[in-house]
Amino acid sequence: MKKIKKRWLLGIPVCLLAAGAVVLFRIGSRPSSLSLPADTFGVSASEEISWKDGLFGKLVLSDGEGETVYEQRLSASSGTISLSLDTSGAYTVSLYSLFGREKDQKTLTVTESAVFTEKASTQLGEQTVIRLQTGDEELGENAWIGVYAKDAVPGQDESVLWQNLSDILPGQNICYAAVMRGSTNLFLSYTGEYTVYLFLDKGYDAVGSWDFSTTEEADTVSIRWDPSHGGAVETVFSPGDAQGYIRVNGRPDSGSDGEALWVCWGKDGKPLKDYTPIFQLNAYAHYPVSGEISAHSVFPEGATEILACSDANGTPGEVVASAAIQPELRDDPEGTPEVSFAVVSDSHLTRRWFTRNNYHFYRALAQLNSLSPDFIFDNGDVTDNGNAAEYQNLQRIFRLFPGLPELYYSIGNHDSDKNRSDFAPLEERFLSLTGTDKVYYSFTLGGNTFIVLGNEGAYPIDDPDYAYLSQQQLDWLDETLSSAEGEAFVFVHQPLEGTVAATFEGSDLSDSAALMEIIERYPNTILISGHTHRSISGTLALRTENGFPGYLHDGVVSSVWDGVGETEESEGIYLTVYPDEIRITGRDFTKNSWIGLCNWRISRKNDKENTGN
């Protein structure tokens, strides 16, 4: 067979428990010192080799004749290198210690086959990748792949699965698998031997074929990422997209009640530094459990794999299974940021100096100050009661950070004494002691517009949580949005009805419907709110259909409410505006880390098309 060139990649679920994925999953009870994302690679393809505990040792790649084709001395304890090989054949990767002792060894195959699986055998619940390599021949617009039981005859026997290549969604050098068609044989049996074929236009003329198998090993955990959201694979559009489900099968010695597993973003076989776990799952023996990655999520920068870790006293312990995030799936923002800013709310500063709320606010500012945003926005309930002593503590905390970025504020219900009749002096105190001119105002920075809304007085009902936005303020908002530069970020303490967590039974704004009607007119708008004290680690912190307009919850600094009571958790968000997208990351101030389940991207491309920007 002549040498062929890689043109695209197609991920197929050989376990068939859900839709396809373009990731490869490694399984096993313990991580090795040397790991490969696959055991079969295509010619000239760039593939990754990772090592652990290899400081001052060396990595050696040998061909089938035992000749060394690559060697590297290791200056780090763990890491990853990328290699490409132009010659097909069998190879061995060896990891040696400083004194020349072989610590670990892996074998790999480089193939010129037009179609192949990256693993010769997959474990129950695992997924693999079917790679396509094509030459100069035209496949035709109706070329397809088919998975058959081994020894079945295409055209005579029924396929297990099949997929038209025209049905997949292209990205940058990568294709996402659509929902596979075909029988449910693999759903029922799971294990067996199979052959995958690449066929020409609508027929059974095979360009290539490859054998693989599925097995079931006892007491083995497998993990996979299903890039589907609500059953629609089409929600995964481009590299970086992470929304879908992470599923875990099997748990050794789990017992009837199961055993906790931590699911984490990873790199070099370890949880990704400075990120909290994605979530915790209770896995049962050969019973799939899953956690959802919300819409608009992206893989964090630096993440190369998804790890399932045992529980070690409430923290991630030993890695028991891992899923490689293919290099084609990773994506970092392009261009220089136009502006970056942090948003916090609900600090509820108290008049006593040594209190939990005051400490949590101090800790949040310390972390945000080290991140050097262009500004910090405090989205209301700065104080607990709006009295002078609480604002004095605000200033005392500020003095601990002489280089703190500029701060802007919105007024919350606690800053205005929960909407009681003495609103006027409390409003004046808020404005004067925070250095704010008016409860609603706007400013521009980095080519983008920032709009602040605020309570103007007691609403004519006896509810201390309400905020009254006058018609004059709403008209001003409409006019400001109509001429907004770049993206428009609207801040208001109380959220709109039916947008983020704890808003689906009403809103504490005087006219939520009128405000939403204005927001919906302008597709370049994101409204950011606080007030509900709910965690941002979940699927209800960001709501947006096609990127814009959007509704975003900013967390709570003083204490996250878990639906039962207050916790010690303290959270906020960090936004970076790039030329073509906005990245939103959640910050866990308690753990001094980014939140694993709060890493979102909103594309600005559709917004620019709608507004002409």
N, C-alpha and C positions, 0 to 999 in steps of 0.2 A: 504494500500500500504506500502511495506517495505521501510525502510530508504534508501535513494539513495545518491550517491556520485557525486559531480560536476566534470565533466571531460572537458568540453569545453563550449565555448560561441559563439553564432552566432548572429550577428546583422542584423535585417531585417527592411526595411523602410515600415512602415505601411501606411504612407501617399502616398508613391509610386510616388513622384515627381522626384526621381532620385534613383541611386544605393544605396545599404544598407550602414549602418554605425554602428559601435559598440560603440555608445554613447547614452546616454539618455538625453532628453531635457525637462527642466522645463519651464513652461510658466507662464505668469501672468503680471499684470500691475505694481505690486510692489513686491519687495523682502520681505520675511517674516524674522522674527528673528531666525527662525529655518527652516532648509531645509534638504531634503533627496534626493539623486540622483534617487530614485525609491520608489514606494509604495509597491512593492512585491520583496522579496529576497528569495534565496534558503537557505536551511538548511546548517549550518556550513560555509556559505560564509561570507567573510569579507566585510562589507558594511560601508559606511561613513555617519556620521551625523554631520552637520555643524550648527554653531550658530553665531549670531551677537548680539552685545549689551548685552552680558551676564556676564560682569565682576562681580565677587563675587556672582553670582547666582549659580544655580545648574541645572544639566541635569538629568532627571529621566526617566527610561524605565520601563513600567509596562506591565504585561501580561493581558490576557482577563479577569482574575478574579480580576484585580486591584492590584495584588501583585507586589511589586518592585523587578525587576530582575537585575537592574543596576542603580547606582547613582554616580554622580561625581560633586564635587564642582569646579566651573570654576574660574581660576585665570587669564584669558585673556578675553578681550572684544569680540574677535571673534576667531574661531578656528574650527578644525575638529577632530573627533575621529573615530576610526574604531572598529566595534563590530561584533561578529559572534554569532549566536544563533543556538543551536542544536535541539531545539524543535519547531515544526511547530505550527502555530496559529496566532491570532491577537494580536498586541502590540500597545501601545501608548507611544510616546515620548513627554515629557513636558519640557519646559524651564521655570525656576522660577527665579525671581529677588532675590536680597539680602534679602529682607524682606518677601520672601515666596509667592509673588504674581505670578500667572501663566501668563507668557508673551505670550507664543505661545504653540501650541500643534499640533502634526502630528500623523497620524495612519499609521501602516505598517503591512504587512502580510508576514509571513515566511511559505514557502510551500515546500512539498516534491515532488510535481508534476514533472514528467520527462521533461515537457516542460511548459514554462509560459512566459508571457510578464511582464516586470518590471513596466508597468503602465497599469491599467485597462482601461483607456481611454486616447486617445491622441488628441491633437488639430490639426486642419488643418495646414499642413506644417511642423508638428513635426515628429520626428522619435522616435522609441522606440527600446528596445532590447528584442529579444526572447532568453531566456536562456534555455540551455539543461542540464539536470541532468540525468545521467545514472547510473545504478547499475552494477552488474556483468554480466548481459546478453549482448550478442554480438548483435549489431545492424546490422552488415553486411556492406560490403563495399559500397553498393548502398542504404543505409538508406537515408531517405529524410524527409524534412518538407513540409507541404502544408498548405496554408491559404485558407479557404473557407468562403463563406457567412454563417452566423449562420443558423443552421437547414438544411444546405445542407448535402448530403450524399456522403462521399468520395467513389470513385469508380463508382458512378452513376452520380453525378453532377460535373461540371467542377470546378477546383480550380481557385482561384483568382491569386495566386502565388504559385510557388513551387521551390525547390532547393535541389539538391543532396548534401549530406554532403561531398562527395569526391571532389566536385568542389571548396570548399572554401580553402583559403590559411591559413595554420596553422602558428601560431607564438608561443610565450611562454605563454601557458595556455589560448590562445585566438584564435578565428578563425574569419577571415574577410569575410563578406558576398560577394559573387560574384553577378553579375547582375542577378536579379530574373527573372524567366521565368513565363509565364502564360498570362492570359487575362489582359485587361486594365480596368476592371470594377472599380477598386478603383481610377484610373486616372480620370474617368469620374464623379464619384459620390462623392468621398472623404469620405463622412460620411456613417456610418452604423455599424452593429454589425457583428463580424467575429469570427471564431474559428481557432486556429492554432493546427496542429497535428504533432506528431513525429511518422513516420512510419518505420517499419522494411524493410528489403532488398527488394526493388522494388515493394512491395505489399501495401495493405491498412490495414495491421495489426498494429493498433495504439498502441504505447507504452504509450502515454499520450496525453492530449489535454488541451486547455485553451481558454477561451472566452475573448475577448477584443472589444473595440469599437473606432471609430473615430468620432469626433464631430467638429462643427464649431461654435465658440463663437465670437460674434461681438466685435470689438474694442480690439482684443487680438493679441499681437505679438508672433510669434513663430520663433525659430532659430534652425538651424541644421547644422551639418558638414557632407558633403558627401565625403567619402574617395576615390575619383576618380580623376584621372588626365587625361584629354583628353579622358574621357569616359572609361578608362581602370582601373578598380578597382585593377587589378593585380600589379599596381605600389606601392601599400601599402604592404610592405613585413613583417615588424616587429614592435614590440612595440616602440612607439616614433614617428613613421611616421605620419606627419600631412598634407601632400600635399593633395589637393582636393579643395573643394569649401565650403564656408560658405554662407548659404542661409537664407534669412529673408522673412517671410510672414506676411502681415498685418501691419497696422500702425494706431492706433486710431487718429481720427481727423487730418489725414494727409493733407487733402485738395488736390486740383488737381495737385499741384506741388510737393507733397511729403514732407517729413520732414527728416532731417539728423539724422542718427543713428550712433553712434560710436561702432565699434566691437572691443572688447579688450580680451586679455587673462585675466583670473580672478582666484582669490583664496578667499575662505570664503565670497563670494558675493561681492567682491570689485575688481576693476582692479588690475592686478598684479603689485606690486611695482617695480619701476625702469624699466618699459617697456612702450614704446609709444603704442597708439592704433594700432591694426592690419590695419584697414582702416576705412573709413567712407562710409556709404551707404545711398542712398536716397530711402526709402521704401514707397511703395504705398499700399493703402488698398487692401489686399488679392492679391497682385501681387508680385510674388517672385523676389527678387533682390539678387545678389550674388557677392562675391569677391573671387578671386583665391588665394590659398596658393600654392606657387610654388613647383616644384619638389625638393626633398631632404630636405624639411622642416621638422622640428621636433617640438614637443610641448616644450615650454621653461621649464626649471627646476622650479618646484614649482607651475606651472599652473595646476589647477584642474577643470577649467570650461572655457567656452567661453561665454562672456557677450555681450548683445546688450544694449547700454546705450543711453539715450536721449542726445540731445545737450544742453550744458550749457555754452553759450558764447564762443563757439569754443573748448570746452573741454568735456570729458565724464561726464555726470550727472547721473540721476537716472537710475538704472538697470531696464529695462522693460522686458527682457527675458534672460534666461541663458541655456546653454547646458553643462552638466557635461561631463568631460573627464574621462572615466572609468579608474580606477586604472590599469587595464591590458594594457591600451594604453600608459601609461606614462613610460618613460624610461630615466634613467640617465647614463652617461658614466661610464664604469667600468675601474678600474686600475688607476695607478698614471700617470699624464701627463708626456710625454717625453719632451715636450717643449711648451711654450706658447709665442705668439708674436703678436704685433699690427702692422697694416699697415695703413699709411696715405699717402696722396699725394696732390699735387696742393695747397700747402699753399700760394704760390705767395707772399712771404714776400716783403714788400715795404721799401724804404729808409726812409720814414717818420715813426716816432715811433708810434704815436697814429693813427692807421688806423684799419679798420675792419679786414683785412687779418691778420695783426700781432696779434690782439686780439684773433681771432679765433684759430690761431696756439697755442698761449699761453693757451687758455682754453682747447684745445685738449690734450696738454702735461700734464696739471694739472690733468685731468681725467685719462689719461693712466698711469701716475705715481702712482696714488692711486690704480690702478689695479695690479701693480707689475708684468708686463710681463717679460720674460727673455730678450727680446730686442724689440726695436721699429724700424720699417723700414719706411723710407721716400722715396716714390717711384717717385720722380722727380718733377720738377717745384717747387723746394724748394723756389726759389726766383722768382720775377716777371721779372727782367731784367738781372740778373747775375752780378750786380755791387757790389762793395766792401761794400757800406753802407748797402745793404740788408743782406749780410752775417754778418755784425757787429750786426745787430738787431737779427739775428739768435743766435749769441753768447750771447747777452744780455738776451734773453729769457731763454737760457740754464742755465745761472747763477742764475736764480730764482728757479731752481730745482737741488740742489746739489746732491741729491741721484737718479737722473734720470737713468733709465736703458741704456744700450749700444744702440747707434743709428747707423744705416747703411743707405746708400744712393744710389739711382740711379740718373743719370743725365737726366733732362727733356729738352724739347725744349726751354723753357724760361731760363733755367740755361745756355744754350749754345747760347744765343742771337738769338733764333729762327732760328738757322742754317745759320747765315750769315757768311761772309768771315773771320771774326775775331774769328773763333771758337777756335784756339789754346790758346790764352791768357785767354779766358773764361773757357776753359776746365781746364787749370792750376789753375785758381782761385777757381773753384768748388772743385777740388781735394785737394788743400792745405787748404782751409777754412772749409771743411767738414771732413778733416782727412782721405780721401779716397785715395788709392794708384793708382787705375786704373778705367776706366769707366766700365770695366767688370771684375768680380772676383767671387770667391766662398768661402764659409766657411761651417763648420759642427757644429752642436750643438744638443745635446739630441739625438744623433743617426740619425739625419736627415741632408739633404744637402740643402744649400741655395745658389742659383746662381743668379748673378746680371748681366744684359745686359745693354748696353748703347751706345748712339750715339757717333760715331767716327769722325764726320766731316760733312761739307756741302755736301748734296746730289746734284747731278748734275741737279736739277730742281729748279725753283724759288718758293719754298714752305716753309715757315718758320716753319711749324709744323712737317716736316719730321725728321726722325732719320735714320742714315746710319749705318748698321751693316755689317762690312766687312766679306768676306768669311773666313778669318782667325778667326774672332770671332765666326762664325757659326760652323766651324770645332772644335774649342775649346769647344763650348757648347755640341756638339755631343759626344766628347770624355769624357767630365765631366759627362754627364748624363749616359754614358755607365758604369761608375764605381761609380755612386752615392750611398751613404749610406742612407738607410731608404727611406722616401719620399723625393722627390726633389721639392722644391719651387723655381720657376723661376720668378724673378722680372724684369719688363721692363716698362718704362713709357708709351709708346704708345701700344695700344692693337692690336691684330691680326684681320684681316678682318673676319667678320661673326662670332664673338665670343660673345661679350657682347654688351650692349646698345650703339647705335650710331656708330657701326662698319659694318653695313650691306651694306654700299655703298662704302667701301674701307678702307684702313688702311694707317696710316702715318708712317709705317715702310718701309724701302727700299725694302725688299723682304719678305713680310708677308707669302707668300706661302712656301718659303724655310724654314722659321722658324717653321711654323706649321708642315711641313713634319718631321722635327727633333723631335718636341715635341710628335707627334703622335706615334713615335717609342717606346716611353718609358711610359708604363702605370702607373708608379709611380710618375707622374709629374703633378703639378698644376702651371699654369702660372698666375701671378697676375699683373694687369695693372691699370693705372689711366687715365689721359689725357682728357677723354671725359666730365668730370664734371657732369655726370649723377648721379642720386640718386641710392643707392644700395637697396632701399626699393621697390622691384618689382620682376618681373620674368626674367629680362634680365641681372641680375648682376652675376649669376652663370650659366655656361653652362658645362654640362658633361653628357655623355650618361650612363655609368655604374660606375661612381665614378671617374675613371681615364682614360686618362688624363682629366684635368679640366681647365677651364678658368674663372677667377674671377676678378671682378671689385672692386677696393678698395675705391670708393667714392671720395669725394673732401672736403678738409678742408676749403678753402677760401670761396666758395659760390656754392651751388648746382644750376645747370642750369636746369630749368624746361621745356625747349623747347621754351620758349618765352623770358625769361630774367633771370638775376641772382636773387637768393633768399637769405635769411638770414640763410638758412639751412647749416649745417656743419657736415660731416660724415666721418667715418672710419670703419675699420673692426678689429676683434680680433679673432685669431685662437688658438685653443688648440689641440695638437696632443696627442691622447690616443693610447694605444697599438692596438686597433681594429678599431678606427675611428678618424676622424677629425671633430671637432665642429667649426663652423664659425658663429659669431654673429656680427651684425651691431651695430655701436655706433652712437647715435645722440648727438653730442657735444653741440648743441644748447639747448637741453632739459635735458642734463646730464642723459640720459637713453639709454637702449638698444632698438633697433628698433624692433617693434612687428612683422614686416613682413620680417625680415632678421635673421633667426635662422635655420641654415642648418647643415646637417650631411653628411659626405662622408665616406662610409665604406672602411676600408683598407683590408678587407678579400679577395675580388676579386683581388685587386692589388697584395697581397702577393701570391695568387695562380698563377697569371700571371708571376711574377718575380722570384718566388721560395724563397722569403724572409721569 
